Amino acid sequence: MNAEIISIGTELLMGELVDTNSPFLAAELAKIGVEVRWVTKVGDDPELLREVIERAWERSDLTLTSGGLGPTSDDLTRESIAAAFGEKMTVQEDLLVHLKGLFAERGFPMPETNIKQATLIPSAESIPNDHGTAPGWWAEKDGRAIVAMPGPPREIQPMWASYISPKIKAQNPDVAIVTRNLKTFGISEGGLDEMLSPLFQSKNPYLGIYSKQDGIHLRAIAKAATDDEAWELIRPMETEIRRIIGDGVIWGVDDDTPENLVASRLRSKGLTLGIMESFTGGLLASNLAETKGSSRFLGGSAVVYRDDLLSRHGVDPGLIEEYGSTNARVAEEMARAARKLFDADVGMAVTGIVTEPTEASGPVGTLHMGFAMGDDVSSTSGHYATSRLRLRSRASTHALLGLVRFLSGLPPQSLSLRR
């Protein structure tokens, strides 16, 4: 089965919104054995919208649209599908009652413009929207289907998981797709490509390489008649990847994130964490605060840039005078100070140069991080040549993964990443 994705909305073409639905749907379709051949963005123009839908209908087994299901005059996805099918939209009483009920729950009457959200054509059935007012459409004719979904990711993603993906999978009962995502940090994309070159020639399983904010991901995708058979194809490739690049470079798999790994380690050991950061400007604490149960292990965080404030927070002014505030020794002292400041079991600190380098500090993008627990203290350094925002994100990832290594008793990992 092949598929086409159409993202609808003039705001996408004007750069006012970033299309996140297309990559989401493409990734999800790959997991269930559907090949995406085309992705199109189109504005809220009835003629252009009808053109791209009719073209998709002619050449694709499955067409997925996102957006254009709202109640306003420029929401024209239903009308365009109806025109492509040559069918008339009619109001469905059950959908209308449900829609009015949603508005009643919110405490105000339903505007007349919303009535079109309760319409269908003869070849379509509605798809429940558990997070919004616009139901989707599954329109099927002559062995092909068009699936219309709302635009907001908070609506389309649960609709996909609960209703659309299971239905597509049921139409491909003899195809099983499994994926394994190995997440690395410390080797460049080009370096990994060179090391794993023979594996990238494999067709099944297929191996892809992707540069992400938290490092380089290696994704293996296998297709077989059953999940077990597909996993039997994946396992030898994963074993070979780990043999070639070493387990020390692979920090996580699949849905792992650096902050979740840190949270898991701290919770399992019953430890609390205090943070002092300058280089990352509070990003470390912000990322950790997003994890489940963060209040149980996150003692506190201090964002400190000025040298005199570092001294006031417990960092030895003699060290700052001797080494400057952006130094591995100072990062260790900051970690000790953070541990004491927040009465925590573990201290973590980050300092570095984002702008205005000095001869002593090193170039822009230089990071030093320190870790302290009991009598143990450790530090490591990194350098990232990239934009300010991406630089802070890379530094946060490096620091969090450095803390995982520290808590696991592993040696620190110094890095110089140019991408």
N, C-alpha and C positions, 0 to 999 in steps of 0.2 A: 504494500500500500504506500502511495506517495501523498504528500500533503503540501498545501500552500497556506501561508499565514498572511493576513491582511490587517494592518493596524490603521485605525481610522481616526482622523481628527486633524483639523487644520493646525491646532496648537503643536502637533508633532512636527509639522513641516516648518513651522516658524521658530522652532527651537525653544518654545516656552515650556514644553514638557519633554522628558527623555522617555523613549519607548522602552520600557522594561518588559512588556508583555511578550514581544516577539522572541527574545532570548529565553524567557521562561518556558514558553510553549515549545520552542525548538528543542530545548533540553529534555522536556518531559516526553515529547513525541519520540525522541531517540531511545528513551528508556523502554518504550513499548513496541519498538520495531517499525516505526513509521518514518519513512525518509522524507525530510523536508527539502523540496527542490526550489521553492521560490518564497521570498519574503517581500511584501510590498507595503509602502506607506502611502496613504491617500488622504486628501483633505475632505472637508464636509461639502463637497460639490456633487450634486445628484447625478450629473452626467458622467463625471469621472468615476464616481463610486460604482455606478451601474456597470461601467466599462470594465473595471478591474474585477468585479465579482463575476461577470459573464465570462471573462477570459479565464479566471481561475476555475470556474465551473466546467469549461470546455477541456482543460488540460490536467486537472488534478482529481484524484480519487476523493480527497478530503480537503475541504477549505475551512480554515478557522479564522473568524474575524473577531477583533476586540474593539470596543468603542461604538458609539453611535446608537445606543439603545436607550438613551435618556428621553425625557418628555418634550424637549424643545424642538423648534422647527428645523434646526440644523442636525438633529439626530435622525439619520436617514437610512440606517442599515436595514431595518425591516422592510421599508419601502423598496429598497434596491434589490433585496433578495426576492421579494414578491414579483417585481418586474422581471427579474431574470428567469423566474419559474413560470411567468405568465399567469399568476394566480392573484386572487383578491384577498386582502386582509379583512378579517371580521373580528369583532369583539367577542371574547369568550367569557361567558357569565361567571364561571368559577374563578378565572383569573382576576376578573374585575372585583368580585367579592373579596378575594384575598388581598388585593391591592388596597381597597378601601379600608380593610381591617388594619393594614400596616399603618396607614395614616391616622386611623382612629386611636391606635396605641400611642401615637406621638402627640395626640391631643388637638389635632386640627383637621379640617375636611380636606379631601383630595382635590387638587385642582383639575379642571376639565382636561388640561393638556396631558395629564398622566394616563388618560384612558387608552392611548395607543400602546402603552406598555402591557395592556391586557389583550392584545390582538394576536392572531395566528393566521397562517395560510393553510389550505387543506393538506399540503405535503409536510407540514411542520408540527412538531410537538414542543411544548414548553420545557425548559430546564429550570428547576427551582433555583432561586437566588436567596440563600440563607442570610446574606449580609447586605442586601440592598433591595430597591423596589423594582429593578428591571430584570425580569426573568430572561433566560437565554432562549435561543431557538435551536432545535435540531431539525433541519429541513433535508429530507432525503427523497431522491427521485432517480430512476434509471441507474441504480447501483452506485450512485455518488451522493455525497452529503456535504452540506454547508452547516457549520456550527457557529452561531453568533453568540458572543459573550460580551458582558459589560466591560468598560475600560478600566475602572479602578482596580489595581492589583489586589486590594483587600477583598474584592468580590470575585474576581476571576480565578484566583488561586484556589480558594475552597470549592468553588463550583467545579473546577477542573478535577480536583482530587475526589470529590464526593460523587459526581455524576458523569462527567464526560470521559475521563480516562478509563473508568471501568467499562463503559459501553464500547469504547474503541477496542480495548483489550479483548472483550467478548467476541469481537468480529475477527480477531486473529488468535484463535485458541491454540494453534499449534506453533506459536512463536513466543519464545521466552528471551528476554533481554536482561542481562545483569551488568552492572557497572561497578568498578572499583576505582576510587579516587585516592591516590597517594600524594600527600602534600609535603613539599620539600622546602627547605630554607638553607641557604648557604652556598648553593651552586647556581650559576646563571642559566638562563634558558638555553643559550648556545652550548654551554658546557654539558648540560644534560642531553641535549640533542646529539652531540658528538659521542658521548658515552653509550647512549642507547640506540644508536643509529640502526642496527639490524632489526631491533624490535619494532621500529616504526614502519617496517615493510610488511608487517603482519596484517592480514585482512580480517581474520577472526580468531582471536580477539583483535580488535583495532586499538591502537594506542595513540592518544592525542596528548599534546603538551600545551599548557596555557599559563600565561603570566598573570598572576593575581596579586592583590594587595598584600596577602600573607605569604607570598613566595611563589614557587613554580609548582603547578599541579600536573600530575601524570594520571590521565584517566583511561582505563582499559574498559572496553565495551565488548561483550561477547553475546552471540546469538546462537540459540539452539532450540531444540524441541521442548525442553523443560529447563527449569531453573537449575536443577542439579547438574545437568549436562553443560549448561553455560558456565557454571562455577568451575567445573572441571577444566574448562578452557582458560579461565582467568587465573587460577592458582599457579600454574607453572610460570606464567608471565610475571606475576607479582614476585614469586621467589627469585626469578632471574634479575628483576630490577633491584631488589634488595641486595642481592649478591654483588651486583656491579657497582652500585653507588653507595652501599653501606646503610645500615639502619640509622646511623647517627644523623644522616641528612634528612631522613623522613621523620617529620615531627607529628604527623597525624594522618588519619584516613577519613574518607567520606564526609560526614557532617561535623568533624572535629573543628574547633576554633581555638586559637591560643588562649583566649580568656576563659573558655570552658575547661580547658586542660588545667589551667592554674586553679580555677575554682574547685575542680574535682580533687586535685592534690591537697589543697588546703583543707577542704572539708573532710577528706578521708583521714588526714592526720590530726584533725582537730586544732588547726593552727589559725592564728589571726595575722593580718598583714597591715603594715603601715607603709605609706608611700611618700617620698619626697621627689618631686620632678620639676625640672625647669625646661629642658629641651622639648618635651612632649606637651607641655602646657595644660596638663590635666587630662590628657587623652587616655592615659593608663587607667586612672581611676574611673573615668567615664565608661570605658569598655568593660571593666570588671563589674561596675554597678549594673550592667545590663544582664548579668548572669543570674540564674536562679539561686536564691538564698544568699545573695552577696552580703546582706546585713550581718550574717553570722560569721563571716571571716574578714570583711573589709573594715579595719579599725578606723582608718581615716587617711586623708591625703593632703599634703601641703604643696602648693605650686609656688616655688620660690626662685626668683631670678637674680635679685641683687645680692652682692657679696655680703653686705652688712646684715641682711636678713638671714642669710645662711648661717652666719655666726650666731645671730639671735636665736636661731632654731637648733643650736647645739653643735654646729660644725666648727671644728678647731680653726680659728682665724689664722693661726700660724701655717696650717696646711694651705689655706687659700692664698696667703701671701707668698708661700714658697712655690706652689704649683699653678696658681690660678684656679678659678672656679670650675673650669672644664678639664678635668683630669681624672684618671681612673682611681687614684688614691682618694681624691675628694669625693668621688662617687661612692666609694666604700664607706667613708666617714658619714656621708649623707644617709646611707642605708642604716648605719648604726643610730644616727640621730632620729630617723623616722621611726625606728623600732621603739626607741625610748619615748619620743614625743607622743606616740599613740598607744603606748603600753602594749605593744604587739609582740607576738612570737617571732615574726619575720619582718625584716625591713628591706625595702627595695627602693632604689633611687636611680634617676636618670639625669644626666647633665650633658651638654654638648653645644655645638655651634650651628645655629640656623642662619644667622646673619652676622656681619661685622666680625670677621675672624681676626685673631692676633697671631703673632709669630709663635707664641707659646701654645695657643689653643689648637692650631692645626687648621685645615681648610673647612669651609662650610660643608655641613653634612656629617661632621665627626661626632660620634656619640660615645659616651662612657656610661656604663651602668654598674651599680653595685648591689650586692645582696648580703644580708647579715642574718644569722640565726645562732643564738647562743654565742659560743666563742668562734664560730666559723664565719668567715667573711670571704667574699669572692668578687671579682670584677672582670669585665670584658668590655671590648670596644667594637665599634662598627663605623663604616663610612658609607654614605649613600649620596650619590650624585643625581639628584632629581629635584622636582618642584617642592616647594615648602610644605604643602599639604601632604603630598605623597611621602615626603621625607619623614614627617612626624608619624605617619601611619606605619611606615617600615620600621622606624625606631621603636614604636610601641610593640609591634610584633616581635622584634628581636629581643626586647626586654622581657616580655611575657614568656617567650620560649626559653630565654636565659634563666628565668626563675624556675621553670619546670625542670631544667637540667640541674639547677642548684638544689632543689628539693629532692631530686632523685639521686644526688650524690655524683653527678656526672661533671666532667671538666667543662669550663666555659667555652663558648664558640665565638671567636672573633671573625668579623666579616668585612668585606669590602665589596659592596654591590653597586654596579654601575647602571642597573636598570630598575 
